[in-house]
C-alpha cells in the first residue's frame, strides 16, 4: 500500500484493524509485547512517527502527523479503524485526530497526554541530556532501556521541534464532537498529567477516565501489557456485540 506515513504492520488484514501510536523518542518497540498478544486476532498498524527511528521524514508538527495518518485511514481503511491508542506524544496526536475527524475510530485509548495550555511538567531543555533526564520518566526494563537508547538518537532539529510541539499543544474544542468511545488513562504517580487527562475527560462528555493506582508515565502500555491488552480485548468484544 502507498501510505503517507511509515508503518510497521502485523496480523491478517481481514481482521479488525487497530492502531497504536508510540510515545516521544520511543518507536514501534513501545508495543512489542502487546503485539505478541494481539496479532493473531487483529490487524495492527504502528506508525513510525516523523523525526523518530524508522521514519525517513523530519518532524513538522503534531497536526501534520495527525492529518497524514487520517489521510492514510481515509485512503486505505474506508475512513475508520476499530480502535486507536496513543501514549504521551502519541496521545496528543490521537487527540488531534479525534478533533479533526469525529468518526476516525470506534474506540480510543488516550494514555498520559498533556493538552493543557500551561504545562508545568516541561521545562525548556538546554540540551538533549537534560531533556531526557528531566522529562522522560518512562519506567523501562533493561531491554527497553537499550531500545530507548537507540531510538532516542535522533536529529537535533527534530529533537527540538518535537519538544516544542509537545510543550505548546493544546486540546481542540472540536474533540467534544467525537463519536468514538474514549478511555483516558493516567497513572496515579503522574501528578502533573492528571489535570490534563481530567480536562480531556470533561471535554469529551461520554468518555471514561481511569487513574491507574501506582502507575508512572508510560507504565500502562510499557509495563502492564496484560492490563492493556485486556482493555483492548474487552472493547473489541463490545464492538462485536453492538
C-alpha positions, 0 to 999 in steps of 0.5 A: 500500500502507498501510505503517507506515513511509515508503518510497521504492520502485523496480523491478517488484514481481514481482521479488525484493524487497530492502531497504536501510536508510540510515545516521544523518542520511543518507536514501534518497540513501545508495543512489542509485547502487546503485539505478541498478544494481539496479532493473531486476532487483529490487524495492527498498524504502528506508525513510525512517527516523523523525526523518530527511528524508522521514519525517513521524514523530519518532524513538522508538527503534531497536526501534520502527523495527525492529518497524514495518518487520517489521510492514510485511514481515509485512503486505505481503511474506508475512513475508520479503524476499530480502535486507536491508542496513543501514549504521551506524544502519541496521545496528543496526536490521537487527540488531534485526530479525534478533533479533526475527524469525529468518526476516525475510530470506534474506540480510543485509548488516550494514555498520559497526554498533556493538552493543557495550555500551561504545562508545568511538567516541561521545562525548556531543555538546554540540551538533549541530556537534560531533556531526557533526564528531566522529562522522560520518566518512562519506567523501562526494563533493561531491554527497553532501556537499550531500545530507548537508547537507540531510538532516542538518537535522533536529529537535533532539529527534530529533537527540538521541534518535537519538544516544542510541539509537545510543550505548546499543544493544546486540546481542540474544542472540536474533540467534544464532537467525537463519536468514538468511545474514549478511555483516558488513562493516567497513572496515579504517580503522574501528578502533573498529567492528571489535570490534563487527562481530567480536562480531556475527560470533561471535554469529551462528555461520554468518555471514561477516565481511569487513574491507574493506582501506582502507575508512572508515565508510560507504565500502562502500555510499557509495563502492564501489557496484560492490563492493556491488552485486556482493555483492548480485548474487552472493547473489541468484544463490545464492538462485536456485540453492538 
